[in-house]
Amino acid sequence: MTARGQKVKFALWVVAYVLAWVALFQFAREVWFLPAGLRLAALWITPRRHWVWLALGDFAAIAIINLLTLEVVDAWTMVALVFLPWPLYAAAVLLLRPGNPPGPPDSPLAMARLLGAGLVGAILVAPLISTFHGPVAYQNPGLASALGHLFGDFAGQLMLAPLIVLAALGTLERIRWKLLGRDAVLSLVPTAILAAVLLLSHEDDVVFGYLLSFAPLLFLAFRHGWVGAACGVAGMGVLLEFAFHLHPSAVIQTPLQIGLAATAVCALVLGAAITALRQSHALLAERNRALVDSNQALGAMTSEMRDMARRLSRLQEQGQRELAAELHDELGQAVTALATRLSLAQRRGREPEVEALLGSLRLQAQQIHESLRRVLRQLRPAVLDAYGLQRALSEGPLRDLLADAGVRLETSLIGDVDALDEDATTAIYRIAQEAVTNCVRHANARAFELRLWVGRSEVRGNFKVLLVLSDDGVGIPAQGAGEGLGLGGIRTRVLALGGAYTFRTGADGTRHEIEFGCAGSSTR
């Protein structure tokens, strides 16, 4: 919208404000002064840069009313009744309004600020109205008259200001009007009828009749928040207007004002608290949904990473198996043939120097062959494929590696260890192999303990596995453990199994604890 369009729009808003001021004045009573609610709401929802136009509209409306009523006032009364009330209200709003303009009063603090601004404005204006309004100007006004005008302004604010703020802040489309209308009719109408019967039949209990009519406001506030309370207070004003027309003598000003003020304030603040609570619940539910979605996405990513780690482990084992077979078939046979030919050449040699040289070469060939055998055991120990996991852990290369380093191996294998599937079997052996290697290289330990427990899972054919590897060494430094084929390799294998891994190292030794579930071997 262009700047000129905005000016035209606001000019129309000021004209509407003046007309509304004049129209509401026709329904003003000593019990409530509805234009005070319009003034408070307009100041609350209008940006400060436009307040000067509101002031002109306020002055124009009062001037029009004076012309219509042909009321002649002196200069001081003109100042007190026309020019002073608006700046006093503006000062109260400026003091308590949190924004420019603020949001809806959908929290107890925001509602208290709105009602507090209105109450402060009414307190500031009441002495002026009591002193200069009509015939009272020629009397001793006293405190009772000032309190009457104060409660009159405040009652008008309670009936009208929250409803105007509700309409102006664009929250109407989110209201469940059908449900709100049904609850309002079911609560206000029967209560109003009961109060009317009480007023007509027992005029001495008129105060209790009015107080009874305010009870539905708390119900509407609880059901629909501050919106329900605002609509309920306005609806209550309409019902009271009919009651005044039907039975004017039943009006008792001060008790009615006090009852209306107390009940309406409680209902509006309670409604704001209910609204804030429901908004926080909605926000919490939205965040929970986002968290659930994030958890599902994270679970999917974890599952993908687990599948990828499992595939990588299988590819690594397959590659090592093929490499071991290739080395055994090609390089192993070549080294064996070379050692055999060197042995034959040594036997046929005649010169001592040649015989010694051939013996040295044969010894180097045997060392190469021995190194090749160790590499083959590391790549894929034959005992694992030939005899199963239990013998590979208790009698295989791991024991030999520890024995060569002077470390005692203690094993405890409980359950049907050889019933596990190939992925679990390979992972357990490789994890134990890495732990043993780290112990030999870095821990300076005297004993290494390997405990494996295999139990049946609740799912038929599946197993629970607990693997604990520990030593009594001096601990493994972070750089020593390594993150390639060291702890990183262990973590990758545990991730592929979908298990939990706990690692602890220190001066009292190193401990690896792995727990996971797996399927049984398809060959059993």
C-alpha positions as CSV (number, residue, x, y, z in Angstrom):
1,M,0.0,0.0,0.0
2,T,1.3,3.5,-0.9
3,A,1.9,6.2,1.7
4,R,-1.2,8.1,0.4
5,G,-3.3,5.0,0.7
6,Q,-2.1,4.5,4.3
7,K,-3.1,8.1,5.1
8,V,-6.5,7.7,3.6
9,K,-7.0,4.4,5.5
10,F,-6.0,6.0,8.8
11,A,-8.2,9.0,8.2
12,L,-11.1,6.7,7.7
13,W,-10.1,4.9,11.0
14,V,-10.1,8.3,12.8
15,V,-13.6,9.1,11.4
16,A,-14.8,5.7,12.5
17,Y,-13.3,6.3,15.9
18,V,-15.2,9.6,16.3
19,L,-18.5,8.0,15.2
20,A,-18.0,5.1,17.5
21,W,-17.2,7.5,20.4
22,V,-20.4,9.4,19.8
23,A,-22.5,6.2,19.4
24,L,-21.2,4.5,22.5
25,F,-21.8,7.7,24.5
26,Q,-25.5,7.1,24.0
27,F,-25.2,3.8,26.0
28,A,-23.1,5.3,28.7
29,R,-24.4,4.8,32.2
30,E,-23.3,5.6,35.7
31,V,-22.5,1.9,36.1
32,W,-20.2,1.9,33.1
33,F,-18.7,4.4,30.6
34,L,-18.2,2.5,27.3
35,P,-16.2,5.3,25.5
36,A,-13.4,4.7,28.1
37,G,-13.1,1.2,26.7
38,L,-12.9,2.5,23.2
39,R,-10.3,5.1,24.1
40,L,-8.1,2.5,25.9
41,A,-8.3,0.0,23.1
42,A,-7.5,2.6,20.4
43,L,-4.4,3.8,22.3
44,W,-3.4,0.2,22.9
45,I,-3.5,-0.9,19.2
46,T,-2.4,2.3,17.5
47,P,1.3,3.0,16.9
48,R,2.5,6.1,18.8
49,R,3.2,8.1,15.6
50,H,-0.6,8.2,15.0
51,W,-1.6,9.2,18.5
52,V,-1.9,12.8,17.6
53,W,-4.7,11.9,15.2
54,L,-6.4,9.9,17.9
55,A,-6.2,12.9,20.2
56,L,-7.9,15.1,17.6
57,G,-10.6,12.4,17.1
58,D,-11.1,12.2,20.9
59,F,-11.5,16.0,21.2
60,A,-13.8,16.1,18.1
61,A,-16.0,13.4,19.5
62,I,-16.5,15.2,22.9
63,A,-17.1,18.5,21.1
64,I,-19.8,16.9,18.9
65,I,-21.4,15.4,22.0
66,N,-21.5,18.8,23.7
67,L,-23.1,20.3,20.6
68,L,-25.7,17.6,20.5
69,T,-26.5,17.9,24.2
70,L,-26.3,21.8,24.0
71,E,-24.3,21.7,27.2
72,V,-22.6,25.0,28.0
73,V,-19.4,24.8,30.0
74,D,-16.8,27.3,31.1
75,A,-13.1,27.3,30.0
76,W,-11.8,25.3,33.0
77,T,-14.5,22.6,32.6
78,M,-13.7,22.4,28.9
79,V,-10.0,21.8,29.6
80,A,-10.8,19.3,32.3
81,L,-13.4,17.3,30.4
82,V,-12.2,17.6,26.8
83,F,-8.4,18.1,26.7
84,L,-7.0,16.4,29.9
85,P,-8.6,12.9,29.9
86,W,-6.9,11.7,26.6
87,P,-3.3,12.7,27.6
88,L,-3.8,11.1,31.0
89,Y,-4.9,7.8,29.4
90,A,-2.1,8.1,26.8
91,A,0.5,8.5,29.6
92,A,-0.9,5.4,31.4
93,V,-0.8,3.3,28.1
94,L,2.7,4.6,27.3
95,L,3.8,3.5,30.8
96,L,2.5,0.0,30.6
97,R,2.3,-1.0,26.9
98,P,5.1,-3.4,26.1
99,G,5.4,-2.8,22.3
100,N,4.5,-0.3,19.6
101,P,1.9,-1.7,19.1
102,P,2.0,-4.8,21.3
103,G,0.8,-8.3,20.5
104,P,-2.4,-9.8,21.8
105,P,-2.9,-10.0,25.5
106,D,-2.6,-13.8,25.5
107,S,-0.5,-14.1,28.7
108,P,-1.4,-13.1,32.3
109,L,1.3,-10.4,32.2
110,A,0.1,-8.9,28.9
111,M,-3.5,-8.9,30.1
112,A,-2.5,-7.4,33.4
113,R,-0.6,-4.6,31.5
114,L,-3.7,-3.8,29.4
115,L,-6.1,-3.8,32.4
116,G,-3.5,-2.0,34.5
117,A,-3.2,0.8,31.9
118,G,-6.9,1.2,31.9
119,L,-7.1,1.3,35.7
120,V,-4.3,3.9,35.9
121,G,-6.0,6.0,33.3
122,A,-9.3,5.8,35.2
123,I,-7.6,6.7,38.5
124,L,-6.1,9.8,36.9
125,V,-9.2,10.9,35.2
126,A,-11.8,10.1,37.9
127,P,-11.1,13.2,40.1
128,L,-11.4,15.5,37.1
129,I,-14.8,14.0,36.0
130,S,-16.0,14.0,39.6
131,T,-15.1,17.6,40.1
132,F,-16.2,19.2,36.8
133,H,-18.9,16.9,35.3
134,G,-22.4,18.4,35.3
135,P,-24.1,19.5,38.6
136,V,-21.4,17.8,40.6
137,A,-19.2,20.8,39.8
138,Y,-21.3,22.9,42.2
139,Q,-21.2,20.3,45.0
140,N,-18.6,18.9,47.3
141,P,-17.7,15.8,45.2
142,G,-16.0,13.7,47.8
143,L,-14.4,10.3,47.5
144,A,-17.6,8.4,46.8
145,S,-18.2,10.3,43.6
146,A,-14.6,9.9,42.4
147,L,-14.8,6.1,43.0
148,G,-18.1,5.9,41.1
149,H,-16.5,7.6,38.1
150,L,-13.4,5.4,38.4
151,F,-15.4,2.2,38.5
152,G,-17.6,3.5,35.7
153,D,-14.6,4.0,33.4
154,F,-13.0,0.7,34.4
155,A,-16.2,-1.2,33.9
156,G,-16.5,0.3,30.4
157,Q,-12.9,-0.7,29.6
158,L,-13.5,-4.3,30.8
159,M,-16.6,-4.7,28.6
160,L,-15.2,-3.1,25.4
161,A,-11.3,-2.9,25.3
162,P,-10.4,-6.6,25.2
163,L,-13.0,-7.2,22.5
164,I,-11.7,-4.4,20.3
165,V,-8.1,-5.5,20.8
166,L,-9.2,-9.0,19.8
167,A,-10.8,-7.8,16.6
168,A,-8.0,-5.4,15.7
169,L,-5.1,-7.8,16.1
170,G,-6.3,-10.3,13.5
171,T,-6.9,-13.3,15.7
172,L,-10.5,-13.8,14.8
173,E,-9.9,-16.4,12.2
174,R,-8.4,-18.8,14.7
175,I,-11.4,-18.7,17.0
176,R,-13.8,-21.6,17.1
177,W,-16.9,-19.4,16.8
178,K,-19.4,-22.2,16.7
179,L,-18.2,-23.8,19.9
180,L,-17.8,-20.4,21.6
181,G,-21.3,-19.3,20.7
182,R,-22.8,-22.6,22.0
183,D,-21.0,-22.3,25.3
184,A,-21.9,-18.7,25.6
185,V,-25.6,-19.4,25.0
186,L,-25.7,-22.4,27.3
187,S,-24.0,-20.5,30.1
188,L,-25.1,-16.9,29.9
189,V,-28.8,-17.3,29.0
190,P,-29.8,-19.7,31.8
191,T,-27.8,-17.7,34.3
192,A,-29.4,-14.5,33.2
193,I,-32.9,-16.0,33.4
194,L,-32.1,-17.3,36.9
195,A,-30.7,-13.9,37.9
196,A,-33.8,-12.1,36.5
197,V,-36.2,-14.3,38.4
198,L,-34.2,-13.7,41.6
199,L,-34.3,-9.9,41.0
200,L,-38.0,-9.8,40.3
201,S,-39.1,-12.1,43.1
202,H,-36.6,-11.1,45.8
203,E,-35.6,-7.4,45.4
204,D,-33.7,-7.6,48.6
205,D,-31.3,-10.1,47.1
206,V,-30.6,-7.9,44.0
207,V,-26.8,-7.9,44.7
208,F,-26.7,-11.7,44.8
209,G,-28.6,-11.8,41.5
210,Y,-26.1,-9.6,39.8
211,L,-23.1,-11.6,41.2
212,L,-24.7,-14.8,40.1
213,S,-24.9,-13.5,36.5
214,F,-21.1,-13.1,36.4
215,A,-20.4,-16.8,37.1
216,P,-20.4,-17.9,33.4
217,L,-17.5,-15.6,32.7
218,L,-15.1,-17.9,34.5
219,F,-16.5,-20.9,32.6
220,L,-16.0,-19.2,29.3
221,A,-12.4,-18.1,30.3
222,F,-11.6,-21.7,31.2
223,R,-13.0,-23.1,28.0
224,H,-11.9,-20.5,25.5
225,G,-9.1,-18.5,27.1
226,W,-9.0,-14.7,27.1
227,V,-11.0,-14.7,23.9
228,G,-13.9,-16.4,25.6
229,A,-13.6,-14.1,28.6
230,A,-13.6,-11.0,26.4
231,C,-16.7,-12.1,24.5
232,G,-18.4,-13.2,27.7
233,V,-17.8,-9.8,29.4
234,A,-19.2,-8.0,26.3
235,G,-22.2,-10.4,26.2
236,M,-22.8,-9.8,29.9
237,G,-22.9,-6.1,29.2
238,V,-25.6,-6.7,26.6
239,L,-27.6,-8.7,29.1
240,L,-27.3,-6.1,31.8
241,E,-28.4,-3.4,29.3
242,F,-31.6,-5.4,28.8
243,A,-32.0,-5.8,32.5
244,F,-31.7,-2.1,33.1
245,H,-34.4,-1.4,30.5
246,L,-36.7,-4.0,32.0
247,H,-36.1,-3.1,35.7
248,P,-34.3,0.2,36.1
249,S,-35.0,0.4,39.8
250,A,-33.0,-2.8,40.5
251,V,-29.7,-1.1,39.6
252,I,-27.4,-0.8,42.6
253,Q,-24.4,1.0,41.2
254,T,-21.5,0.4,43.5
255,P,-22.0,-3.3,44.3
256,L,-22.6,-4.0,40.6
257,Q,-19.5,-2.1,39.6
258,I,-17.3,-3.9,42.2
259,G,-18.7,-7.3,41.3
260,L,-18.3,-6.7,37.5
261,A,-14.8,-5.4,37.9
262,A,-13.6,-8.3,40.2
263,T,-15.2,-11.0,38.1
264,A,-14.2,-9.6,34.8
265,V,-10.6,-9.1,35.8
266,C,-10.4,-12.6,37.2
267,A,-12.0,-14.0,34.1
268,L,-9.7,-12.1,31.7
269,V,-6.5,-12.9,33.6
270,L,-7.5,-16.5,34.0
271,G,-8.4,-16.7,30.3
272,A,-5.0,-15.2,29.4
273,A,-3.3,-17.8,31.6
274,I,-5.3,-20.6,30.0
275,T,-4.4,-19.3,26.5
276,A,-0.7,-19.1,27.4
277,L,-0.8,-22.6,28.8
278,R,-2.5,-24.0,25.7
279,Q,0.0,-22.1,23.4
280,S,2.9,-23.6,25.4
281,H,1.3,-27.0,25.1
282,A,0.9,-26.6,21.4
283,L,4.4,-25.4,21.0
284,L,5.7,-28.3,23.1
285,A,3.6,-30.7,21.0
286,E,5.1,-29.2,17.8
287,R,8.6,-29.5,19.1
288,N,7.9,-33.1,20.2
289,R,6.7,-33.8,16.6
290,A,9.8,-32.2,15.3
291,L,11.9,-34.2,17.7
292,V,10.1,-37.4,16.7
293,D,10.8,-36.6,13.1
294,S,14.4,-35.9,13.9
295,N,14.7,-39.1,15.8
296,Q,13.2,-41.0,13.0
297,A,15.5,-39.4,10.5
298,L,18.4,-40.1,12.9
299,G,17.3,-43.7,13.2
300,A,17.1,-44.1,9.5
301,M,20.6,-42.5,9.1
302,T,21.9,-44.8,11.9
303,S,20.4,-47.8,10.2
304,E,22.0,-46.8,6.9
305,M,25.4,-46.3,8.6
306,R,25.0,-49.6,10.3
307,D,24.3,-51.3,7.0
308,M,27.2,-49.5,5.4
309,A,29.5,-50.5,8.2
310,R,28.4,-54.1,7.9
311,R,28.9,-54.0,4.1
312,L,32.4,-52.5,4.6
313,S,33.3,-55.1,7.2
314,R,32.2,-57.9,4.8
315,L,34.1,-56.3,1.9
316,Q,37.2,-56.0,4.1
317,E,37.0,-59.6,5.3
318,Q,36.3,-60.8,1.7
319,G,39.3,-58.8,0.5
320,Q,41.5,-60.1,3.2
321,R,40.3,-63.7,2.5
322,E,41.0,-63.3,-1.2
323,L,44.4,-61.6,-0.5
324,A,45.3,-64.4,1.9
325,A,44.3,-67.1,-0.6
326,E,46.3,-65.2,-3.3
327,L,49.4,-64.9,-1.1
328,H,49.1,-68.5,0.0
329,D,48.7,-69.9,-3.5
330,E,51.2,-67.7,-5.3
331,L,53.7,-66.1,-3.0
332,G,53.7,-69.0,-0.5
333,Q,54.3,-71.6,-3.2
334,A,57.0,-69.4,-4.8
335,V,58.9,-69.0,-1.5
336,T,58.6,-72.7,-0.8
337,A,60.0,-73.6,-4.2
338,L,62.8,-71.1,-3.7
339,A,63.7,-72.6,-0.3
340,T,63.6,-76.1,-1.8
341,R,65.9,-75.1,-4.7
342,L,68.3,-73.3,-2.4
343,S,68.5,-76.5,-0.2
344,L,69.3,-78.6,-3.3
345,A,71.9,-76.2,-4.4
346,Q,73.5,-76.2,-1.0
347,R,73.8,-79.9,-1.0
348,R,75.4,-79.9,-4.5
349,G,77.7,-77.1,-3.6
350,R,81.5,-77.9,-3.4
351,E,83.1,-74.7,-2.3
352,P,82.6,-73.7,1.4
353,E,81.9,-70.1,0.5
354,V,79.1,-71.0,-1.9
355,E,77.6,-73.4,0.5
356,A,77.6,-70.8,3.3
357,L,76.0,-68.2,0.9
358,L,73.3,-70.7,-0.1
359,G,72.6,-71.6,3.5
360,S,72.2,-67.9,4.3
361,L,69.7,-67.5,1.4
362,R,67.8,-70.6,2.5
363,L,67.5,-69.2,6.0
364,Q,66.2,-65.8,4.7
365,A,63.7,-67.7,2.6
366,Q,62.5,-69.6,5.7
367,Q,62.1,-66.3,7.5
368,I,60.2,-64.8,4.6
369,H,57.9,-67.9,4.7
370,E,57.4,-67.6,8.4
371,S,56.5,-63.9,8.1
372,L,54.1,-64.7,5.3
373,R,52.4,-67.3,7.6
374,R,52.0,-64.6,10.3
375,V,50.5,-62.2,7.7
376,L,48.2,-64.9,6.5
377,R,47.0,-65.6,10.0
378,Q,46.4,-61.8,10.5
379,L,44.5,-61.5,7.3
380,R,42.3,-64.6,7.8
381,P,43.2,-67.1,10.4
382,A,42.6,-70.6,9.1
383,V,41.6,-71.8,12.5
384,L,38.5,-69.5,12.5
385,D,37.2,-71.1,9.3
386,A,38.3,-74.6,10.1
387,Y,37.4,-74.9,13.8
388,G,35.1,-72.0,14.7
389,L,35.3,-69.0,17.0
390,Q,35.8,-70.8,20.3
391,R,39.0,-72.5,19.3
392,A,40.2,-69.4,17.4
393,L,39.9,-67.3,20.6
394,S,41.3,-69.8,23.0
395,E,44.0,-71.7,20.9
396,G,44.6,-69.7,17.8
397,P,47.0,-66.8,16.8
398,L,45.8,-64.5,19.6
399,R,47.3,-66.8,22.3
400,D,50.5,-67.1,20.3
401,L,50.8,-63.4,19.9
402,L,50.3,-62.8,23.7
403,A,52.7,-65.7,24.5
404,D,55.4,-64.3,22.4
405,A,55.0,-61.0,24.3
406,G,55.1,-62.8,27.7
407,V,51.4,-62.0,28.4
408,R,49.2,-64.6,30.0
409,L,45.8,-65.2,28.3
410,E,42.8,-66.0,30.4
411,T,39.6,-67.0,28.6
412,S,36.0,-67.5,29.7
413,L,33.7,-68.6,26.9
414,I,30.1,-69.2,28.1
415,G,27.3,-70.3,25.8
416,D,27.0,-71.6,22.3
417,V,29.8,-69.5,20.9
418,D,30.0,-71.3,17.6
419,A,26.3,-70.8,16.9
420,L,26.7,-67.1,16.0
421,D,26.4,-66.0,12.4
422,E,29.4,-65.1,10.2
423,D,29.2,-61.3,10.7
424,A,29.2,-61.6,14.5
425,T,31.9,-64.3,14.5
426,T,34.2,-62.2,12.3
427,A,33.5,-59.0,14.3
428,I,34.2,-60.7,17.7
429,Y,37.5,-62.1,16.5
430,R,38.6,-58.9,14.8
431,I,37.7,-56.8,17.9
432,A,39.7,-59.3,20.1
433,Q,42.5,-59.2,17.7
434,E,42.8,-55.4,17.8
435,A,42.5,-55.4,21.6
436,V,45.3,-58.0,21.9
437,T,47.5,-56.0,19.4
438,N,47.1,-52.8,21.4
439,C,47.8,-54.7,24.6
440,V,51.0,-56.2,23.2
441,R,52.2,-52.9,21.7
442,H,51.3,-50.4,24.4
443,A,49.9,-51.8,27.6
444,N,53.0,-53.5,29.1
445,A,50.6,-56.0,30.7
446,R,51.2,-59.3,32.4
447,A,47.7,-60.8,31.8
448,F,45.0,-60.4,29.3
449,E,41.4,-61.5,30.0
450,L,38.9,-62.4,27.4
451,R,35.3,-63.1,28.5
452,L,32.6,-64.0,26.0
453,W,29.0,-64.7,27.0
454,V,26.4,-65.9,24.5
455,G,22.8,-66.2,25.6
456,R,19.5,-66.8,23.9
457,S,17.4,-63.7,23.0
458,E,13.6,-63.3,23.4
459,V,13.4,-63.5,19.6
460,R,13.6,-67.1,18.5
461,G,16.9,-67.9,16.8
462,N,18.7,-64.8,18.0
463,F,21.4,-64.3,20.6
464,K,22.6,-61.7,23.1
465,V,26.4,-61.3,23.2
466,L,28.6,-59.7,25.8
467,L,32.3,-59.4,25.1
468,V,34.7,-58.1,27.7
469,L,38.4,-57.6,26.9
470,S,40.7,-56.3,29.7
471,D,44.4,-56.2,30.8
472,D,46.3,-55.2,33.8
473,G,48.7,-52.9,32.0
474,V,49.5,-49.2,32.3
475,G,46.8,-48.1,29.9
476,I,46.8,-47.2,26.2
477,P,47.6,-43.6,25.2
478,A,45.2,-42.0,22.7
479,Q,47.8,-41.8,20.0
480,G,48.8,-45.4,20.7
481,A,45.3,-46.8,20.4
482,G,44.8,-45.3,17.0
483,E,41.7,-44.3,15.2
484,G,42.3,-46.2,12.0
485,L,42.5,-49.9,12.6
486,G,42.5,-49.3,16.4
487,L,39.6,-48.0,18.4
488,G,38.0,-46.6,15.3
489,G,38.0,-50.1,13.7
490,I,36.4,-51.5,16.9
491,R,33.7,-48.8,16.9
492,T,33.0,-49.4,13.2
493,R,32.4,-53.1,13.8
494,V,30.3,-52.4,16.8
495,L,28.2,-50.0,14.8
496,A,27.8,-52.6,12.1
497,L,26.4,-55.0,14.8
498,G,24.1,-52.3,16.2
499,G,25.7,-52.7,19.6
500,A,27.0,-50.6,22.5
501,Y,30.7,-50.1,23.1
502,T,32.4,-48.9,26.3
503,F,36.1,-48.2,26.5
504,R,38.1,-47.3,29.5
505,T,41.9,-47.0,29.9
506,G,44.1,-45.8,32.8
507,A,46.9,-46.7,35.1
508,D,45.0,-49.8,36.3
509,G,44.6,-51.2,32.8
510,T,42.4,-51.1,29.8
511,R,38.9,-52.5,29.4
512,H,36.7,-53.0,26.3
513,E,33.1,-53.9,26.7
514,I,30.9,-54.7,23.8
515,E,27.2,-55.8,23.9
516,F,25.0,-56.5,20.9
517,G,22.4,-58.9,19.6
518,C,22.7,-61.0,16.5
519,A,21.2,-63.9,14.6
520,G,22.3,-67.5,14.7
521,S,24.3,-69.3,12.0
522,S,22.1,-70.5,9.2
523,T,24.2,-73.7,9.0
524,R,23.1,-74.8,12.5
